[in-house]
């Protein structure tokens, strides 16, 4: 009998097995349990990969690599943090490694901006590419007049793509994916002050680039 479908009710009253229970089953050789874990978390992992990589092809490869790594490292999961944080960190590291390899190719800056509109849809960006929660600045006031301006959306995409990878990752995790500073620090193995510093510098860099955009209009 498939143990993933016959789990007893947990403390919350749900009959669904918890992530920790599924990990234990997967360690024991129950591949169906790992499939359930994948189904639960792959959407979030793909969104992260797409935001970090900027295109669907690389995001798919990062997702597959992350899932393979996670399956191979199930024995290392100690339950000290939530499973979703653990596998999220694996996906982020896979994306970071791929970004570092990409950095060696000088012609890839422009290509990083391709296909990022969906990746940037989130707390900081509206679906049309406009800044949904802009920081207080002169250019943000003018952004209200350009909500449906495709050029603005493209400028935002390019500005994010032009950030250094350290700043871009922190910015995406915080302002787009909505993670807390503490979660980002754990994910990237940084101190909370370091996360705050990188986020501040990323926002300043974006503000500078977008101020130049509005100055040309």
Kinemage of the C-alpha trace (Angstrom):
@kinemage 1
@onewidth
@group {chain A} dominant
@subgroup {mainchain}
@vectorlist {calphas} color= white
{ca unk a 1} P 0.000 0.000 0.000
{ca unk a 2} L 1.221 3.515 -0.823
{ca unk a 3} L 2.219 4.962 2.533
{ca unk a 4} L 1.960 8.516 1.228
{ca unk a 5} L -1.814 8.073 0.894
{ca unk a 6} L -2.350 6.270 4.188
{ca unk a 7} L -0.714 8.648 6.624
{ca unk a 8} L -2.536 9.251 9.929
{ca unk a 9} L -3.841 12.679 10.798
{ca unk a 10} L -1.094 15.015 12.005
{ca unk a 11} L -1.311 17.575 14.815
{ca unk a 12} L -3.213 20.020 12.599
{ca unk a 13} L -5.887 17.426 11.862
{ca unk a 14} L -4.831 16.965 8.240
{ca unk a 15} L -4.394 13.494 6.781
{ca unk a 16} L -1.698 14.804 4.454
{ca unk a 17} L 1.804 13.705 5.470
{ca unk a 18} L 4.144 16.500 6.514
{ca unk a 19} L 7.293 17.323 4.584
{ca unk a 20} L 9.394 15.693 7.309
{ca unk a 21} L 7.330 12.515 7.124
{ca unk a 22} L 7.696 12.444 3.348
{ca unk a 23} L 11.451 12.912 3.646
{ca unk a 24} L 11.648 9.918 5.973
{ca unk a 25} L 9.618 7.824 3.530
{ca unk a 26} L 11.800 8.940 0.605
{ca unk a 27} L 14.940 8.032 2.544
{ca unk a 28} L 13.489 4.571 2.997
{ca unk a 29} L 13.153 4.199 -0.757
{ca unk a 30} L 9.615 5.458 -1.318
{ca unk a 31} L 10.026 7.384 -4.575
{ca unk a 32} L 6.342 8.334 -4.553
{ca unk a 33} L 6.994 10.310 -1.371
{ca unk a 34} L 9.662 12.350 -3.090
{ca unk a 35} L 7.282 12.932 -5.998
{ca unk a 36} L 4.814 14.447 -3.539
{ca unk a 37} L 7.539 16.732 -2.197
{ca unk a 38} L 8.369 17.795 -5.742
{ca unk a 39} L 4.723 18.520 -6.486
{ca unk a 40} L 4.461 20.641 -3.349
{ca unk a 41} L 7.520 22.779 -3.907
{ca unk a 42} L 8.498 22.806 -7.596
{ca unk a 43} L 6.324 25.818 -8.461
{ca unk a 44} L 8.012 27.960 -5.825
{ca unk a 45} L 11.436 26.673 -6.845
{ca unk a 46} L 10.765 27.396 -10.511
{ca unk a 47} L 9.638 30.946 -9.708
{ca unk a 48} L 12.867 31.486 -7.795
{ca unk a 49} L 14.966 30.054 -10.631
{ca unk a 50} L 13.165 32.130 -13.243
{ca unk a 51} L 13.638 35.321 -11.276
{ca unk a 52} L 17.312 34.659 -10.711
{ca unk a 53} L 18.154 33.405 -14.201
{ca unk a 54} L 15.860 35.633 -16.261
{ca unk a 55} L 14.842 33.038 -18.856
{ca unk a 56} L 12.798 29.864 -18.927
{ca unk a 57} L 15.460 27.561 -20.388
{ca unk a 58} L 17.978 28.240 -17.627
{ca unk a 59} L 15.236 28.186 -14.999
{ca unk a 60} L 14.163 24.699 -16.108
{ca unk a 61} L 17.755 23.464 -15.904
{ca unk a 62} L 18.212 24.992 -12.461
{ca unk a 63} L 14.987 23.346 -11.282
{ca unk a 64} L 16.019 19.922 -12.534
{ca unk a 65} L 19.498 20.278 -11.062
{ca unk a 66} L 18.078 21.401 -7.724
{ca unk a 67} L 15.652 18.479 -7.528
{ca unk a 68} L 18.378 15.974 -8.383
{ca unk a 69} L 20.681 17.501 -5.782
{ca unk a 70} L 17.931 17.484 -3.187
{ca unk a 71} L 17.151 13.823 -3.831
{ca unk a 72} L 20.818 12.929 -3.511
{ca unk a 73} L 21.187 14.929 -0.298
{ca unk a 74} L 18.074 13.773 1.546
{ca unk a 75} L 20.341 12.040 4.023
{ca unk a 76} L 21.808 15.428 4.946
{ca unk a 77} L 18.444 16.964 5.855
{ca unk a 78} L 18.361 17.139 9.649
{ca unk a 79} L 15.105 18.982 10.127
{ca unk a 80} L 16.849 21.924 11.795
{ca unk a 81} L 15.040 24.204 9.362
{ca unk a 82} L 11.869 23.731 7.350
{ca unk a 83} L 12.195 21.471 4.312
{ca unk a 84} L 11.056 24.237 1.977
{ca unk a 85} L 13.870 26.484 3.274
{ca unk a 86} L 16.365 23.654 2.826
{ca unk a 87} L 15.393 22.853 -0.768
{ca unk a 88} L 14.989 26.573 -1.546
{ca unk a 89} L 18.608 27.060 -0.517
{ca unk a 90} L 19.691 24.235 -2.815
{ca unk a 91} L 17.856 25.841 -5.749
{ca unk a 92} L 19.333 29.254 -4.988
{ca unk a 93} L 22.833 27.790 -4.867
{ca unk a 94} L 22.289 26.010 -8.190
{ca unk a 95} L 21.169 29.295 -9.736
{ca unk a 96} L 24.115 31.184 -8.234
{ca unk a 97} L 26.594 28.671 -9.639
{ca unk a 98} L 25.030 28.996 -13.082
{ca unk a 99} L 25.083 32.799 -12.834
{ca unk a 100} L 28.776 32.730 -11.983
{ca unk a 101} L 29.453 30.607 -15.048
{ca unk a 102} L 27.350 32.973 -17.140
{ca unk a 103} L 29.324 35.950 -15.873
{ca unk a 104} L 32.331 34.716 -17.834
{ca unk a 105} L 30.385 35.252 -21.078
{ca unk a 106} L 30.530 39.021 -21.849
{ca unk a 107} L 27.623 39.045 -24.323
{ca unk a 108} L 25.003 37.720 -21.934
{ca unk a 109} L 24.012 40.929 -20.155
{ca unk a 110} L 21.387 41.849 -22.702
{ca unk a 111} L 20.054 38.311 -22.960
{ca unk a 112} L 19.424 38.210 -19.214
{ca unk a 113} L 16.695 40.806 -19.629
{ca unk a 114} L 14.803 38.661 -22.152
{ca unk a 115} L 11.690 36.984 -20.826
{ca unk a 116} L 11.880 38.487 -17.351
{ca unk a 117} L 8.476 40.201 -17.255
{ca unk a 118} L 6.783 37.203 -15.654
{ca unk a 119} L 9.768 36.628 -13.394
{ca unk a 120} L 9.487 40.130 -11.981
{ca unk a 121} L 5.773 39.973 -11.287
{ca unk a 122} L 5.488 40.067 -7.503
{ca unk a 123} L 5.362 42.362 -4.474
{ca unk a 124} L 7.704 44.975 -5.948
{ca unk a 125} L 6.534 44.869 -9.567
{ca unk a 126} L 3.120 44.885 -11.171
{ca unk a 127} L 2.288 42.535 -14.027
{ca unk a 128} L 2.889 45.319 -16.557
{ca unk a 129} L 6.416 45.841 -15.265
{ca unk a 130} L 5.671 48.998 -13.281
{ca unk a 131} L 6.929 49.389 -9.738
{ca unk a 132} L 4.017 48.497 -7.474
{ca unk a 133} L 5.631 49.680 -4.246
{ca unk a 134} L 8.223 52.273 -5.269
{ca unk a 135} L 10.593 53.765 -2.704
{ca unk a 136} L 10.150 57.446 -2.048
{ca unk a 137} L 12.054 59.334 -4.741
{ca unk a 138} L 11.502 61.891 -7.476
{ca unk a 139} L 11.277 59.320 -10.257
{ca unk a 140} L 8.681 57.250 -8.383
{ca unk a 141} L 6.218 60.145 -8.607
{ca unk a 142} L 6.568 60.161 -12.359
{ca unk a 143} L 6.122 56.387 -12.467
{ca unk a 144} L 2.412 56.857 -11.812
{ca unk a 145} L 2.117 58.472 -15.246
{ca unk a 146} L 3.834 55.550 -16.936
{ca unk a 147} L 2.045 52.514 -15.503
{ca unk a 148} L 1.217 51.213 -18.950
{ca unk a 149} L 4.408 52.291 -20.601
{ca unk a 150} L 6.197 49.288 -22.019
{ca unk a 151} L 9.424 51.235 -22.159
{ca unk a 152} L 9.309 51.630 -18.401
{ca unk a 153} L 8.816 47.910 -17.943
{ca unk a 154} L 11.778 47.212 -20.175
{ca unk a 155} L 13.871 49.764 -18.314
{ca unk a 156} L 13.091 48.029 -15.021
{ca unk a 157} L 13.957 44.619 -16.479
{ca unk a 158} L 17.265 45.872 -17.831
{ca unk a 159} L 18.069 47.705 -14.606
{ca unk a 160} L 17.545 44.539 -12.559
{ca unk a 161} L 19.545 42.460 -15.064
{ca unk a 162} L 22.420 44.948 -14.856
{ca unk a 163} L 22.773 44.616 -11.095
{ca unk a 164} L 25.719 42.575 -9.920
{ca unk a 165} L 24.630 39.044 -9.102
{ca unk a 166} L 25.075 39.546 -5.335
{ca unk a 167} L 22.797 42.574 -5.320
{ca unk a 168} L 20.318 41.158 -7.840
{ca unk a 169} L 19.744 37.958 -5.878
{ca unk a 170} L 19.104 39.774 -2.598
{ca unk a 171} L 16.813 42.284 -4.320
{ca unk a 172} L 14.765 39.564 -6.020
{ca unk a 173} L 14.441 37.459 -2.887
{ca unk a 174} L 13.373 40.442 -0.785
{ca unk a 175} L 11.396 42.822 -3.003
{ca unk a 176} L 9.999 40.324 -5.491
{ca unk a 177} L 9.711 37.030 -3.617
{ca unk a 178} L 8.887 38.644 -0.272
{ca unk a 179} L 11.362 36.771 1.927
{ca unk a 180} L 12.414 38.299 5.236
{ca unk a 181} L 15.956 39.520 5.841
{ca unk a 182} L 16.453 36.599 8.207
{ca unk a 183} L 15.295 34.068 5.614
{ca unk a 184} L 17.594 35.552 2.982
{ca unk a 185} L 20.511 35.528 5.408
{ca unk a 186} L 19.933 31.847 6.107
{ca unk a 187} L 19.449 31.061 2.436
{ca unk a 188} L 22.627 32.793 1.248
{ca unk a 189} L 24.717 32.120 4.365
{ca unk a 190} L 25.061 35.835 5.129
{ca unk a 191} L 24.568 37.964 8.200
{ca unk a 192} L 21.367 40.012 8.413
{ca unk a 193} L 23.383 43.287 8.285
{ca unk a 194} L 25.050 42.046 5.083
{ca unk a 195} L 21.642 41.340 3.546
{ca unk a 196} L 20.418 44.811 4.501
{ca unk a 197} L 23.541 46.409 3.052
{ca unk a 198} L 23.255 44.568 -0.273
{ca unk a 199} L 19.549 45.338 -0.506
{ca unk a 200} L 20.189 49.032 0.153
{ca unk a 201} L 22.893 49.179 -2.518
{ca unk a 202} L 20.702 47.300 -4.992
{ca unk a 203} L 17.852 49.762 -4.508
{ca unk a 204} L 20.204 52.718 -4.879
{ca unk a 205} L 21.610 51.265 -8.108
{ca unk a 206} L 18.117 50.696 -9.492
{ca unk a 207} L 17.065 54.193 -8.508
{ca unk a 208} L 20.092 55.650 -10.296
{ca unk a 209} L 19.417 53.678 -13.475
{ca unk a 210} L 15.725 54.551 -13.508
{ca unk a 211} L 16.426 58.213 -12.780
{ca unk a 212} L 18.561 58.214 -15.919
{ca unk a 213} L 15.646 56.626 -17.802
{ca unk a 214} L 13.216 59.332 -16.740
{ca unk a 215} L 15.814 61.998 -17.436
{ca unk a 216} L 15.904 60.929 -21.080
{ca unk a 217} L 12.125 61.148 -21.486
